[in-house]
Amino acid sequence: MKLLQSIDKILASLGNIKAMERTHVDTYTEDLIRNIEGKKIAESKYGQLLVSFQNVSIYKFLNVAILSGSNVKTFNGCSLIFVNNKKETILWSDTKEIESDYSNVSNRWLTKISFVVSEAEEKMIVEQKFDKVFLNYKKKSLPMNKCN
C-alpha cells in the first residue's frame, strides 16, 4: 500500500491529473464537517441530520446539514419529511439546486439545505415530536431515526 502511495506522489509531481486527485487531501470540506453548527436530531447507517434555526426578517429558516455516504445532487430541490405515528410533516427546500461537498479524508458527503418553517414546525422539531425523518430527492430517500 505504501508503495502505491509513493508511486502516486511521483506521478502527481510529474503532472498526472488522476494521481493528483488521489493524493489530494481535502482540508476545506473536512473543516466544514468539524465545525457544523446545530444539534444532531436524527441518524441511521445512511447518515446524520444536524439542524439549526435562523430568523431572517419575518421568515424562519431550518438550516440542515447532512453527513452521509451519498452524494445529494439535484436541480429540482428536495423534501424533508418528519413522521410521527401516521402524521407526516413535509418541508420543501428553499432552493432548487442542491449539491454535496465530498471529503476524501473521512470519505463522507456534506450537504447543506435550507427550509422555510412555521413556528409550529419549529416547535415540533425542537421538541422532537417525530419518530423518523426522510430526505427525499430525485427518486431516492435517506431514512433516519430520531436521536435520543
C-alpha positions as CSV (number, residue, x, y, z in Angstrom):
1,M,0.0,0.0,0.0
2,K,2.8,2.4,0.9
3,L,4.5,1.6,-2.4
4,L,1.3,2.6,-4.3
5,Q,1.1,5.9,-2.4
6,S,4.8,6.6,-3.2
7,I,4.1,5.9,-6.9
8,D,1.1,8.2,-6.8
9,K,3.2,11.0,-5.3
10,I,5.8,10.6,-8.0
11,L,3.2,10.6,-10.8
12,A,1.5,13.6,-9.3
13,S,4.7,15.6,-9.2
14,L,5.1,14.8,-12.9
15,G,1.7,16.2,-13.7
16,N,-0.6,13.2,-13.8
17,I,-4.1,14.5,-13.0
18,K,-5.6,11.3,-11.7
19,A,-2.6,10.8,-9.3
20,M,-3.1,14.4,-8.1
21,E,-6.7,13.7,-7.3
22,R,-5.9,10.5,-5.4
23,T,-3.2,12.3,-3.3
24,H,-5.1,15.5,-2.7
25,V,-6.2,16.0,0.9
26,D,-9.4,18.0,1.2
27,T,-9.0,20.1,4.3
28,Y,-11.7,22.6,3.3
29,T,-14.6,20.2,3.4
30,E,-13.2,18.4,6.5
31,D,-13.1,21.7,8.4
32,L,-16.7,22.4,7.4
33,I,-17.6,18.9,8.8
34,R,-15.8,19.5,12.1
35,N,-17.4,23.0,12.6
36,I,-21.1,22.2,11.7
37,E,-23.4,24.3,13.8
38,G,-26.6,22.8,15.2
39,K,-27.9,19.8,17.0
40,K,-28.0,16.2,15.8
41,I,-31.7,15.2,15.7
42,A,-31.6,12.0,13.6
43,E,-29.2,9.4,12.4
44,S,-29.0,6.0,10.7
45,K,-26.5,3.9,8.8
46,Y,-27.2,6.2,5.9
47,G,-26.2,9.4,7.6
48,Q,-26.7,12.0,10.3
49,L,-29.0,15.0,10.3
50,L,-28.0,18.2,12.1
51,V,-30.2,21.2,12.4
52,S,-30.1,24.9,13.4
53,F,-32.7,27.7,13.1
54,Q,-32.2,31.2,11.7
55,N,-34.5,34.2,11.6
56,V,-34.3,36.5,8.6
57,S,-36.8,39.3,8.6
58,I,-40.2,37.7,9.0
59,Y,-39.1,34.3,7.8
60,K,-37.8,31.4,9.9
61,F,-35.3,29.0,8.3
62,L,-34.3,25.5,9.3
63,N,-30.7,25.0,8.2
64,V,-29.9,21.3,7.7
65,A,-26.5,19.7,7.4
66,I,-26.5,16.0,6.4
67,L,-23.4,13.9,6.7
68,S,-23.8,10.7,4.6
69,G,-22.1,8.3,2.3
70,S,-24.4,9.5,-0.5
71,N,-23.9,12.4,-2.9
72,V,-27.1,14.5,-3.0
73,K,-27.2,16.4,-6.3
74,T,-30.4,17.7,-7.8
75,F,-31.7,20.7,-9.7
76,N,-35.3,20.1,-8.5
77,G,-35.0,20.6,-4.8
78,C,-35.8,18.1,-2.1
79,S,-38.2,17.4,0.7
80,L,-37.7,16.6,4.4
81,I,-40.4,14.5,5.8
82,F,-41.0,14.2,9.6
83,V,-43.1,11.2,10.5
84,N,-44.9,10.8,13.8
85,N,-47.1,7.7,14.1
86,K,-49.2,8.2,10.9
87,K,-48.9,12.0,10.7
88,E,-46.4,13.5,8.2
89,T,-44.9,17.0,8.1
90,I,-43.4,17.8,4.8
91,L,-40.9,20.6,4.3
92,W,-39.7,21.7,0.8
93,S,-36.2,23.0,0.3
94,D,-35.8,26.7,-0.1
95,T,-33.5,26.4,-3.2
96,K,-33.9,24.0,-6.1
97,E,-30.2,23.4,-6.8
98,I,-28.6,21.2,-4.1
99,E,-25.1,19.7,-4.3
100,S,-23.0,17.9,-1.7
101,D,-19.3,18.5,-0.9
102,Y,-17.1,15.5,-0.6
103,S,-14.3,15.0,1.9
104,N,-11.8,12.3,0.9
105,V,-10.3,12.5,4.4
106,S,-13.3,11.0,6.1
107,N,-15.0,9.6,2.9
108,R,-18.2,11.4,3.6
109,W,-20.5,13.9,1.8
110,L,-21.7,17.1,3.5
111,T,-25.0,18.5,2.2
112,K,-26.4,21.8,3.4
113,I,-30.0,22.7,2.7
114,S,-32.4,25.4,4.0
115,F,-36.1,25.1,4.6
116,V,-38.7,27.8,5.4
117,V,-40.6,26.7,8.6
118,S,-43.5,27.9,10.6
119,E,-43.4,28.3,14.4
120,A,-45.4,25.1,14.8
121,E,-43.0,23.2,12.7
122,E,-40.0,24.6,14.6
123,K,-41.6,23.6,17.9
124,M,-42.2,20.1,16.6
125,I,-38.5,19.8,15.5
126,V,-37.1,21.3,18.7
127,E,-39.3,19.1,21.0
128,Q,-38.5,16.1,18.7
129,K,-42.1,15.1,18.3
130,F,-41.3,12.7,15.4
131,D,-40.1,9.2,15.1
132,K,-38.5,9.1,11.6
133,V,-37.1,11.6,9.1
134,F,-36.7,11.1,5.4
135,L,-34.7,13.2,3.0
136,N,-36.3,12.7,-0.5
137,Y,-34.6,13.9,-3.6
138,K,-34.9,12.7,-7.2
139,K,-36.2,9.1,-6.8
140,K,-34.0,8.4,-3.7
141,S,-34.6,8.6,0.0
142,L,-32.3,8.8,3.1
143,P,-34.2,7.4,6.1
144,M,-33.1,8.3,9.6
145,N,-34.4,7.7,13.1
146,K,-34.8,10.2,15.9
147,C,-31.8,10.5,18.2
148,N,-32.5,10.1,21.9
